[in-house]
Amino acid sequence: MEWIAGLAGGLVLALVLSSVLRTLVVPRGLYSALVFRLWWTLRRLLRLASLRGGYEAVDRAQTWLAPLVLIGMLTSWLGGALLAFGLLLYALSPLSWHTAFREAGSSLFTLGFAGGDRLRLSALDFVAAATGPVVIALQIAYLPTLYAAYNRRELEVTLLQSRAGEPAWGPEILARQWLVDTETALPELYRSWERLASDMGESHSTYPVLLTFRSPRPHRSWLVGLVAVMDAAALQLALTPRPAPPEARLVLRAGFTALRDIARALRLPFDPDPAPDSPVRLTFAEFDAAVALLEAAGFRAERTSKEAWPHFQGWRVNYESLAYELCRRCDAVPGLWTGPRDFPGSPIPPRRPMDRRPGEDRPELPPADR
């Protein structure tokens, strides 16, 4: 029995330390089964509390997912370490089960009230005493990194609201710029989101718990915003290839590269080199309606919808499937062109304030096609 307890304790301790190192220390986006199983379990438990509501109820419930995952990680690591050291103390001493776990808890949480066979167990007690504070300190140091990445992300998502509405939508970005004559600002928008996409690809694959952090407002989402910017760039390249800025190509490349980095961290399968004529789930009818909306806003296309569709499809095939899957797993706001969700409800079109300047006789945008 002692040998079995010792082997089990060593294995549990190795798993705990491996999970801590993978999640908090190694900057490589290594897969941690603990983090993803916590995410999977807590996400489904929170969804049970919002079964009868729509997206708003889901968003309210999922707001608690990130803090619960963080608390669950710390609790699991400390609980696993307590189990491991309790088994090891039982295996290496004549202590009873109760006394072994009491001594393990005393050492792990540096309480100092338990006593035992000190000559044989001092080294193990010292290791246990160091493990608890180190794990807690690493978790505390982990939080500023998470919130710094979160703040960088949400700043750009908030700035996008005036350009794309809430929730964001790619055709809406282009339509608003042409409606108020600010289309020359698009290259700067693409540059900002190229940098943000690269940042998110690195931070969200290294620290996947960031995927559980939701935006402060229910109709904002970094994923939906990224898809909207990529769709806007793809639309502009497909409809007006000559005047389209080179930044449009760069943000598309950075965007689907970031999604693929995150997919690798989550172990999601994807085709790294899809054929340009591979089918996409977005329909031509939806695309054609979006082109009509752009034309109503004053956008002048070089190609017709039918001519532009294969080019747009060739760009979207690089990111659509991954974007849809991540939006589904993150329970993102169901914006237009972002795929289905696990909860019932229709896609939500962007909210539109008055975009016209006083005294201008410019057409308002027609209603978005759901």
Secondary structure, DSSP 8 states (H G I E B T S, - for coil): -HHHHHHHHHHHHHHHHHHHIIIII-TT----HHHHHHHHHHHHHHHHTTTTS-HHHHHHHHTTHHHHHHHHHHHHHHHHHHHHHHHHHHHTSS--HHHHHHHHHHHHTT-------HHHHHHHHHHHHHHHHHHHHHHHHHHHHHHHHHHHHHHHHHHHHHHH-SS--HHHHHHHHHHTT-GGGHHHHHHHHHHHHHHHHHHHHHSGGGGG---SSTT--HHHHHHHHHHHHHHHHHH-TTTS-HHHHHHHHHHHHHHHHHHHHHT----SS--TT---SS-HHHHHHHHHHHHHTT---SS-HHHHHHHHHHHHTTTHHHHHHHHHHTT---BTTS---SS----B-------S-TT-----------
